[in-house]
Amino acid sequence: MTETTDYRPMWSELGLDLDKHDALLAALGQAYGDVFLSQENRPETMGYFDFVMGEIHGLRVKELVDARAAGRIVVGSFCVFVPEELVLAVGGVCVGLCAGADFGTEAAERYLPRNTCALIKSFFGFTLEKVCPYISACDLVVGENTCDGKKKAYETFADLVGREFMVLDMPNTKSGEGRAILKRAYLDFAARLENLSGVTITAENLTAAIELVNAKRRAMHRLARLRQADPTPISGLDALLANQVFFYDDPERFTQSVNNLCDELEKRVAQKVGVAPAGTVRIVISGCPMAVPNWKLPAIVESTGAVIVGEESCIGERGTQNLVDGSGDTVGELMESLVDRYFAVDCAVFTPNPTRAPHTLQIAKDCRAHGVIHFALQFCAPYQMEAPLLEREVEKGGVPVLRLDTDYSTEDVEQLRTRVEAFVEQLRGESEPIAHRS
């Protein structure tokens, strides 16, 4: 990643530690080049996403700074349960925050136990080491209680983040009471946004916001369908990148860019041009979200000669699968539709969580996958505990499952590679993908 503009004055004004930030960008640029730019036969339209990553702490951050200067609020979040629609309705900008790298671990462990999940330690580390310009550019940072680890960590983080901070209380049951908890959280969030922005949420601006976010999701649905082709026209790594950029980029620009990518992929499918030969082992990744720059496991999987064709993840179909019904005439009706959409997300926070395993199996069938790899971050109890349940149900449907627990470090790369290679070899012995086995 090369900088064409000197953003250092902006980073300095945002309070970043420039030396540590330089080290982070150098490592990120090296990793991106090694993982993404080394791929062969990439779609030409992936050049846009390469540009986004090259400017991830540059142009996009400047856009946030300029938005604030123009009177718009900037809201940062860590989770798909924070509804972008409400932020857009008040004219704000919603952006994902840094939480996907093994950075600042020593600083984080001054406040957190060592056996804390990597994602929590990561957003502490980025904040404490002053290397996340997104947090610095925010007016409001929003957390969500999707696990006990986050719930308790946010008590400390609220005093460290240096920005106005809010936590959304999340339900843990798919019940009327659970839905009521989520609705209350969203009403509180809407009120906070109105107070911060000075803009009242109306049926008109909420409807427009819903359509804008729905358009992003439709573009991702289109991409997911094109990946079902054999040979698949895009690597799992490049598709993951698009899913990750979903949380950072300007919504309209992102939607147009994904649709441009899909236009190219449609031509590839028609011409039977793929990133790997037809019949290549096809994998679906299931489990914890993979925030930038967590590319470790997908890079290992595709280095074995397999291709990733789908993700059952918050950075994937779990996060984008459903649209919001925007047909309501009042704010109240639209808020009910908003709550319905997000309450349907089958996150492991819910107990029981009966739709996730069938959803995973359906993705595998739609993508004609040979197998599923379940990825959980170490010490992420919800996904680690749910993994055996999902494995049992998915394998009943005829799809082999490999469960892997890891973190953001590189210490276990070779161990993971050995296990993935053995799994892929096992799948190569299968005669057909699951969609053809019945």
C-alpha positions as CSV (number, residue, x, y, z in Angstrom):
1,M,0.0,0.0,0.0
2,T,1.5,3.3,-1.0
3,E,0.3,6.7,0.1
4,T,-0.2,9.3,-2.7
5,T,-1.3,12.0,-0.2
6,D,0.4,13.0,3.0
7,Y,-2.1,12.1,5.7
8,R,0.3,12.5,8.6
9,P,-1.0,16.0,9.6
10,M,-4.5,14.6,9.7
11,W,-3.4,11.6,11.8
12,S,-1.5,13.9,14.1
13,E,-4.6,16.1,14.6
14,L,-6.6,12.9,15.4
15,G,-4.1,12.1,18.2
16,L,-2.5,9.0,16.7
17,D,0.9,7.7,17.7
18,L,2.5,8.2,14.4
19,D,5.5,5.9,14.9
20,K,3.2,3.0,16.0
21,H,0.7,3.8,13.2
22,D,3.5,3.7,10.6
23,A,4.5,0.3,11.9
24,L,0.9,-0.9,11.7
25,L,0.4,0.4,8.1
26,A,3.7,-1.2,7.0
27,A,2.7,-4.6,8.4
28,L,-0.8,-4.3,6.9
29,G,0.5,-3.3,3.5
30,Q,3.0,-6.2,3.5
31,A,0.3,-8.7,4.5
32,Y,-2.1,-7.3,1.9
33,G,0.4,-7.7,-0.8
34,D,1.3,-11.2,0.2
35,V,-2.3,-12.4,0.6
36,F,-4.2,-10.6,-2.1
37,L,-2.0,-9.1,-4.7
38,S,-0.1,-12.4,-5.2
39,Q,-3.3,-14.1,-6.4
40,E,-3.6,-15.0,-10.1
41,N,-6.5,-14.3,-12.4
42,R,-8.2,-11.8,-10.2
43,P,-11.2,-9.9,-11.6
44,E,-10.1,-6.5,-12.8
45,T,-12.8,-4.7,-10.8
46,M,-11.1,-5.9,-7.6
47,G,-8.8,-2.9,-8.3
48,Y,-11.4,-0.7,-6.5
49,F,-11.1,-2.8,-3.3
50,D,-7.3,-2.7,-3.6
51,F,-7.6,1.1,-3.7
52,V,-9.9,1.1,-0.7
53,M,-7.5,-1.0,1.3
54,G,-4.6,1.2,0.2
55,E,-6.5,4.3,1.5
56,I,-8.1,2.6,4.5
57,H,-6.5,5.0,7.0
58,G,-6.3,7.8,4.4
59,L,-9.0,8.9,2.1
60,R,-11.9,7.2,4.0
61,V,-10.8,8.8,7.3
62,K,-10.5,12.2,5.6
63,E,-14.1,11.7,4.4
64,L,-15.1,11.1,8.0
65,V,-13.2,14.2,9.2
66,D,-14.8,16.3,6.4
67,A,-18.3,14.9,7.3
68,R,-17.9,16.1,10.8
69,A,-16.7,19.5,9.6
70,A,-19.9,19.7,7.6
71,G,-22.0,19.0,10.7
72,R,-22.7,15.3,10.2
73,I,-22.1,12.9,13.1
74,V,-19.8,9.9,12.7
75,V,-20.8,6.7,14.6
76,G,-18.4,3.8,15.0
77,S,-19.4,0.2,15.9
78,F,-18.0,-3.3,16.2
79,C,-21.1,-5.4,15.3
80,V,-23.8,-6.1,12.8
81,F,-26.4,-5.5,15.5
82,V,-25.8,-1.7,15.4
83,P,-28.3,-0.6,12.8
84,E,-26.7,1.6,10.1
85,E,-30.2,2.7,9.0
86,L,-30.7,4.8,12.1
87,V,-27.4,6.6,11.7
88,L,-28.1,7.3,8.0
89,A,-31.6,8.6,8.9
90,V,-30.1,11.4,10.9
91,G,-27.6,12.2,8.2
92,G,-24.8,10.5,10.0
93,V,-22.0,8.2,8.8
94,C,-21.6,4.7,10.3
95,V,-18.3,3.0,10.1
96,G,-16.7,-0.2,11.5
97,L,-13.9,0.1,14.0
98,C,-10.5,-1.6,14.2
99,A,-10.6,-5.0,15.8
100,G,-9.0,-7.7,13.6
101,A,-5.3,-7.9,14.3
102,D,-2.8,-9.0,17.0
103,F,-1.8,-5.5,17.9
104,G,-1.3,-3.8,21.3
105,T,-1.8,-7.1,23.1
106,E,0.5,-6.2,25.9
107,A,-1.3,-2.8,26.5
108,A,-4.7,-4.6,26.4
109,E,-3.6,-7.2,28.9
110,R,-3.0,-4.4,31.5
111,Y,-6.8,-4.2,31.6
112,L,-7.9,-7.7,30.4
113,P,-7.2,-11.3,31.4
114,R,-4.8,-13.1,29.0
115,N,-7.5,-15.6,28.2
116,T,-9.8,-13.0,26.7
117,C,-11.0,-13.4,23.1
118,A,-8.7,-11.9,20.5
119,L,-11.3,-9.5,19.1
120,I,-11.8,-7.8,22.5
121,K,-8.1,-7.5,23.1
122,S,-7.7,-6.2,19.6
123,F,-10.0,-3.2,19.9
124,F,-8.5,-2.4,23.3
125,G,-5.0,-2.6,21.8
126,F,-5.8,-0.4,18.8
127,T,-7.4,2.2,21.1
128,L,-4.7,2.1,23.8
129,E,-1.8,2.3,21.3
130,K,-3.6,5.2,19.5
131,V,-3.5,3.6,16.0
132,C,-7.2,3.5,15.0
133,P,-8.1,6.8,13.2
134,Y,-11.7,5.6,13.0
135,I,-12.2,5.8,16.7
136,S,-10.5,9.2,16.8
137,A,-12.8,10.5,14.0
138,C,-16.0,9.4,15.8
139,D,-18.6,11.4,17.7
140,L,-20.1,8.3,19.2
141,V,-18.8,4.8,19.7
142,V,-21.4,2.0,20.1
143,G,-20.8,-1.3,21.7
144,E,-23.3,-4.2,22.1
145,N,-23.6,-6.9,24.7
146,T,-23.3,-9.9,22.4
147,C,-21.3,-11.9,25.0
148,D,-20.3,-11.6,28.6
149,G,-16.7,-10.8,27.6
150,K,-17.8,-7.7,25.7
151,K,-20.4,-6.8,28.4
152,K,-17.8,-6.6,31.1
153,A,-15.0,-5.2,28.9
154,Y,-17.1,-2.3,27.8
155,E,-17.2,-1.1,31.5
156,T,-13.5,-0.5,31.2
157,F,-13.4,0.5,27.6
158,A,-15.9,3.3,28.2
159,D,-13.3,5.1,30.3
160,L,-10.5,4.5,27.7
161,V,-12.1,5.3,24.4
162,G,-12.0,9.1,24.7
163,R,-15.3,9.4,22.8
164,E,-18.9,9.5,23.7
165,F,-19.8,5.8,24.3
166,M,-23.0,3.8,24.3
167,V,-23.8,0.1,24.8
168,L,-26.8,-1.6,23.3
169,D,-28.3,-4.2,25.5
170,M,-28.8,-7.4,23.6
171,P,-31.3,-10.2,24.2
172,N,-30.1,-13.8,24.5
173,T,-33.4,-15.6,23.7
174,K,-35.5,-15.8,20.5
175,S,-38.7,-14.8,22.4
176,G,-41.2,-12.0,22.7
177,E,-39.2,-10.8,25.7
178,G,-36.0,-10.9,23.7
179,R,-37.5,-9.0,20.9
180,A,-38.8,-6.3,23.4
181,I,-35.2,-5.9,24.7
182,L,-33.8,-5.3,21.2
183,K,-36.6,-2.9,20.4
184,R,-35.9,-0.9,23.6
185,A,-32.2,-0.8,22.7
186,Y,-32.9,0.5,19.2
187,L,-35.4,3.2,20.5
188,D,-32.7,4.3,23.0
189,F,-30.1,4.4,20.2
190,A,-32.5,6.4,17.9
191,A,-33.0,8.9,20.7
192,R,-29.3,9.2,21.3
193,L,-28.7,9.8,17.6
194,E,-31.4,12.5,17.4
195,N,-30.0,14.3,20.4
196,L,-26.4,14.1,19.1
197,S,-27.2,15.2,15.6
198,G,-30.1,17.6,16.2
199,V,-32.0,15.7,13.4
200,T,-35.4,14.1,14.0
201,I,-35.9,10.6,12.5
202,T,-39.0,10.7,10.2
203,A,-40.7,8.2,8.0
204,E,-39.1,9.8,5.0
205,N,-35.5,9.9,6.1
206,L,-35.7,6.4,7.7
207,T,-37.3,4.9,4.5
208,A,-34.5,6.4,2.4
209,A,-31.9,5.0,4.8
210,I,-33.5,1.6,4.8
211,E,-33.4,1.5,1.0
212,L,-29.7,2.6,0.9
213,V,-28.6,-0.2,3.2
214,N,-30.9,-2.7,1.5
215,A,-29.2,-1.8,-1.8
216,K,-25.9,-2.7,-0.2
217,R,-27.2,-6.1,0.9
218,R,-28.8,-6.8,-2.5
219,A,-25.4,-6.3,-4.1
220,M,-23.8,-8.7,-1.7
221,H,-26.7,-11.2,-2.4
222,R,-25.8,-10.9,-6.0
223,L,-22.2,-11.6,-5.3
224,A,-23.0,-14.6,-3.2
225,R,-25.1,-16.1,-6.0
226,L,-22.4,-15.7,-8.5
227,R,-19.9,-17.6,-6.2
228,Q,-22.2,-20.6,-6.6
229,A,-20.9,-21.2,-10.1
230,D,-18.4,-24.0,-10.8
231,P,-15.8,-22.9,-11.6
232,T,-16.3,-20.0,-9.1
233,P,-15.4,-16.7,-10.7
234,I,-13.8,-15.1,-7.6
235,S,-11.6,-16.3,-4.8
236,G,-12.9,-16.6,-1.3
237,L,-10.3,-14.1,-0.2
238,D,-11.5,-11.4,-2.6
239,A,-15.1,-12.1,-1.7
240,L,-14.2,-11.8,2.0
241,L,-12.5,-8.5,1.2
242,A,-15.8,-7.1,-0.3
243,N,-17.7,-8.3,2.8
244,Q,-15.1,-6.5,5.0
245,V,-15.2,-3.3,3.1
246,F,-19.0,-3.4,3.5
247,F,-18.5,-2.0,7.0
248,Y,-16.1,0.9,6.0
249,D,-17.0,2.3,2.7
250,D,-19.4,5.0,1.6
251,P,-22.7,3.1,1.1
252,E,-23.6,4.3,-2.4
253,R,-20.0,4.0,-3.7
254,F,-19.7,0.5,-2.2
255,T,-23.0,-0.7,-3.8
256,Q,-22.0,0.5,-7.2
257,S,-18.5,-1.0,-6.9
258,V,-19.9,-4.4,-5.9
259,N,-22.4,-4.3,-8.7
260,N,-19.6,-3.4,-11.1
261,L,-17.7,-6.5,-9.8
262,C,-20.8,-8.6,-10.3
263,D,-21.1,-7.4,-13.9
264,E,-17.6,-8.7,-14.5
265,L,-18.3,-12.0,-12.7
266,E,-21.4,-12.6,-14.7
267,K,-19.3,-12.5,-17.9
268,R,-16.8,-14.8,-16.3
269,V,-19.5,-17.3,-15.3
270,A,-20.9,-17.2,-18.9
271,Q,-17.4,-17.9,-20.3
272,K,-16.7,-20.5,-17.6
273,V,-13.7,-18.5,-16.4
274,G,-12.8,-19.3,-12.8
275,V,-10.1,-18.7,-10.2
276,A,-9.7,-22.4,-9.9
277,P,-10.6,-25.3,-12.2
278,A,-14.1,-26.8,-12.2
279,G,-14.3,-29.6,-9.6
280,T,-11.9,-27.9,-7.2
281,V,-12.8,-28.6,-3.5
282,R,-15.3,-26.0,-2.4
283,I,-15.4,-24.8,1.2
284,V,-17.8,-22.8,3.3
285,I,-16.4,-20.9,6.3
286,S,-18.7,-20.7,9.3
287,G,-18.4,-19.1,12.7
288,C,-16.9,-15.9,14.2
289,P,-16.6,-12.7,12.1
290,M,-13.3,-11.9,10.4
291,A,-12.6,-8.2,10.7
292,V,-9.8,-6.5,8.7
293,P,-7.0,-7.7,8.6
294,N,-7.9,-11.2,9.8
295,W,-7.2,-13.1,6.6
296,K,-5.1,-15.9,8.2
297,L,-7.5,-18.9,7.9
298,P,-8.9,-18.1,4.4
299,A,-5.4,-17.7,3.1
300,I,-4.4,-21.1,4.5
301,V,-7.5,-22.7,3.0
302,E,-7.0,-21.4,-0.5
303,S,-3.2,-22.1,-0.4
304,T,-4.2,-25.8,-0.2
305,G,-5.8,-25.6,-3.6
306,A,-9.4,-25.4,-2.3
307,V,-11.6,-22.5,-2.9
308,I,-13.9,-20.7,-0.4
309,V,-17.4,-20.2,-1.9
310,G,-19.4,-18.9,1.0
311,E,-19.3,-17.5,4.6
312,E,-21.8,-18.2,7.3
313,S,-20.5,-15.2,9.3
314,C,-21.3,-11.7,10.4
315,I,-18.7,-10.8,7.8
316,G,-20.8,-12.8,5.3
317,E,-24.3,-14.0,4.8
318,R,-25.3,-14.0,8.5
319,G,-24.7,-10.2,8.4
320,T,-26.3,-9.4,5.1
321,Q,-28.9,-12.1,4.4
322,N,-32.1,-10.3,5.3
323,L,-33.5,-7.0,4.1
324,V,-35.6,-4.5,6.1
325,D,-39.2,-4.1,5.0
326,G,-39.4,-0.5,4.1
327,S,-43.1,-0.3,3.2
328,G,-44.2,1.2,6.5
329,D,-45.9,4.6,6.5
330,T,-44.8,5.7,10.0
331,V,-41.6,5.7,12.1
332,G,-43.2,3.3,14.4
333,E,-44.0,0.8,11.6
334,L,-40.5,1.1,10.2
335,M,-38.9,0.6,13.6
336,E,-40.9,-2.6,14.0
337,S,-39.5,-3.8,10.6
338,L,-36.0,-2.8,11.6
339,V,-36.3,-4.8,14.8
340,D,-37.7,-7.8,13.0
341,R,-34.8,-7.8,10.5
342,Y,-32.0,-7.6,13.1
343,F,-33.8,-10.0,15.5
344,A,-33.6,-12.6,12.8
345,V,-29.8,-12.6,12.8
346,D,-28.8,-16.1,14.0
347,C,-25.9,-15.0,16.2
348,A,-24.5,-17.5,18.8
349,V,-25.6,-15.0,21.5
350,F,-29.0,-16.6,21.2
351,T,-29.8,-19.7,23.3
352,P,-31.2,-21.8,21.7
353,N,-30.2,-20.7,18.2
354,P,-32.1,-23.2,16.0
355,T,-31.8,-21.5,12.6
356,R,-28.0,-21.2,12.4
357,A,-27.2,-24.8,11.6
358,P,-29.9,-25.1,8.9
359,H,-28.8,-21.8,7.5
360,T,-25.2,-23.1,7.3
361,L,-26.3,-26.3,5.6
362,Q,-28.4,-24.4,3.1
363,I,-25.4,-22.2,2.2
364,A,-23.3,-25.3,1.7
365,K,-26.0,-26.8,-0.6
366,D,-26.5,-23.6,-2.5
367,C,-22.7,-23.2,-3.0
368,R,-22.3,-26.9,-3.9
369,A,-19.7,-27.1,-1.2
370,H,-17.8,-30.2,-0.3
371,G,-17.3,-29.3,3.3
372,V,-17.6,-26.6,6.1
373,I,-14.8,-25.3,8.2
374,H,-16.1,-23.8,11.5
375,F,-13.9,-21.0,12.8
376,A,-14.0,-19.8,16.4
377,L,-11.8,-17.3,18.1
378,Q,-10.1,-18.8,21.2
379,F,-12.1,-17.9,24.4
380,C,-15.2,-16.9,22.3
381,A,-17.5,-19.1,24.4
382,P,-20.7,-18.6,22.4
383,Y,-19.2,-19.8,19.1
384,Q,-17.0,-22.4,20.7
385,M,-19.9,-23.9,22.7
386,E,-22.2,-23.8,19.7
387,A,-19.7,-25.4,17.3
388,P,-20.3,-29.1,18.3
389,L,-24.1,-28.5,18.0
390,L,-23.7,-27.0,14.5
391,E,-21.2,-29.8,13.5
392,R,-23.7,-32.5,14.4
393,E,-26.6,-31.0,12.6
394,V,-24.6,-30.1,9.4
395,E,-23.0,-33.5,9.2
396,K,-26.5,-35.1,9.5
397,G,-27.2,-33.2,6.3
398,G,-24.2,-34.9,4.6
399,V,-21.6,-32.1,4.9
400,P,-18.3,-32.9,6.6
401,V,-17.3,-30.2,9.2
402,L,-13.8,-29.3,10.5
403,R,-13.7,-27.3,13.7
404,L,-10.8,-24.9,14.3
405,D,-10.1,-22.5,17.2
406,T,-7.5,-19.9,16.7
407,D,-6.6,-16.2,17.3
408,Y,-5.0,-13.4,15.3
409,S,-1.4,-14.4,15.9
410,T,0.7,-16.3,13.3
411,E,2.0,-18.8,15.9
412,D,-0.3,-21.6,14.9
413,V,-0.2,-21.2,11.1
414,E,1.6,-24.4,10.3
415,Q,-0.6,-26.4,12.7
416,L,-3.7,-25.0,11.1
417,R,-2.3,-25.7,7.6
418,T,-1.7,-29.3,8.5
419,R,-5.3,-29.8,9.7
420,V,-6.8,-27.9,6.7
421,E,-4.7,-29.9,4.2
422,A,-5.8,-33.2,5.8
423,F,-9.5,-32.1,5.6
424,V,-9.2,-30.9,2.0
425,E,-7.5,-34.3,1.1
426,Q,-10.4,-36.1,2.7
427,L,-12.9,-34.0,0.7
428,R,-11.1,-34.7,-2.5
429,G,-11.9,-38.3,-1.9
430,E,-15.6,-37.5,-2.0
431,S,-17.1,-38.0,-5.4
432,E,-19.4,-35.0,-5.5
433,P,-20.2,-31.8,-3.6
434,I,-23.2,-32.0,-1.2
435,A,-25.7,-30.5,-3.6
436,H,-25.4,-33.6,-5.7
437,R,-25.4,-36.1,-2.9
438,S,-28.9,-37.2,-1.9
